[in-house]
Amino acid sequence: MLLIHRRAQGAGLDKPPGGVLGGLQIAGIATASLGLPIDGALVGVLGWRSVFFANVPVALIALVATLTWVSPDGPLGRPLRLRETASRLDLGGIAGFALAMIALLLFLFGLPTANWYLLGISVVLWVALVLWELRAQTPFLDVRMLVSNRALAGTYLRFGLATLCLYVVLYGITQWVEGARGVGETEAGLLLLPMTVVSGLVISPVSRRNLVRSPVVAAAIACLLGSAGVLVLGASAWIGWVVVITLLFGLVMGFSAAGNQTALYSQAPPEQLGTASGLLRAFGYIGSIASSAITGIVFHSSVSDSGVHLIAWIMIGVSLALILISVLDGTLPRRTVS
């Protein structure tokens, strides 16, 4: 996002480069969602260890592309000492965030056995992290920006909630398809391919027009419809319903990614766009972590139809909250023009 912003400024653009933002989102979604069917095939043919080796050529391509096409940073005005480098990176904030999240995850994944001491440790660490970040010169988690920029905080919350439901489908529904319906890893992964196609088709026209409010609201409505559709899943249900549900969540993925990223481009201060973009991804990861916790708790003892229906009701509740947040947010413009 920071590279795109700098190139847009250099080209004299007075509005977000919608086509470029859309291409960025399509690339991100394609790699994330295509990874699931590809990994399903790899697991089915070569075993689970093969999915990690698949990352090696991807990383090498990214490294070569970066060295080839990304302009080098300018020279520093003066050499940075180790302590100053650590301060700019906010190593304390990174470590605090990691420890607080680990403690929370250990508590969540231990449910239904509640290890309350882990939750207490997590709460203490989160409080300590906030206090630390309020004093940090270049905070890893910019608490001040979250509090002062209500529009941007709303974008983060919407993206996190949409991602939560999306990853429940990617993690939980595929787990149910394999465990309750006896579908193999490769076939379960292939059921998700339509989601990728639909999201890509949605992102391009939305991003080119710099639309914000309508795609954000559409994502929330599609999320509710898809979540309600999970209620029809069962041992005797037509397997095609899984494809219908993933198609709806393809709309969620496309509308949410395009609308929220375009909103962020204008809501974040230009000098903090890189940090703001990183936080958007962080909220997306928090949503995915919450989804894995939900599926882990619901399917703790076994994967069942009743479990997938419970997941559906949780998703419906999250979707209703997402609709209210999206519709009632008066800071959301119809489109972004600058």
C-alpha angles and dihedrals in degrees: 000000000000091000091049092049092051093048090048091051091049090052091051095243115166096195136044112285094243096184092053093046089050091051090051092052094045090052092048095047094043093053093044098046098034087054090069099059092037091051090046089057092046092051091048094050107027106016133254096293090066093070091069094051088054088068093063099073090040091054092047092051090049091049094050092045091051094049091046104044110019112087114239119253116259120255117280116252089233137355115277120232120226093253092050091049091051090050093051091049090044093222089177091057092047092050092045092050092049094049094046091049093046092052090049092048093049089054094047096046090049092061138145079040101066114216095190094182089066091053089049091051090049093051092050091049093049091051091048090048093053091049091048093049092050088061098039117107093215104019122203089213105034101212093172092057091049092052099041099041104060094173092054092046088054090053090052092049094049092048092048094050093046090048091050092058092040093055092045085063093045094047107022104036093045088049089052092047090054098039103037101028099034095234115158126243094256094050092045090054092048090055087068097056095090088059090061094049094048094047091051092050091051099046099056101059093038094051095045090057093045090231118174117162101041096049092045092053091043090053091053093049093047088049091055093047092048092047091051088050090061087068090070093058115108144134092280098036121117108267088223088074087074089059091048090052093048090050090056091049089049084064090048091051095048099042095042095047095046098042098043095044092050089049091050092051090064100029097056119078108253093239090053099041093110092051092043092052091050090052090052089057090045091056088048090054091047088055091051091048090051090050092053089049091052094050091044092053096043095044093038096123103018144347108251144157091251089053094052090049090052088052088051092056091049090051091048090054092049090047093052089052089049092052092050093048092048099044096042096046103109092185093069111102123208088243138350117248103169 
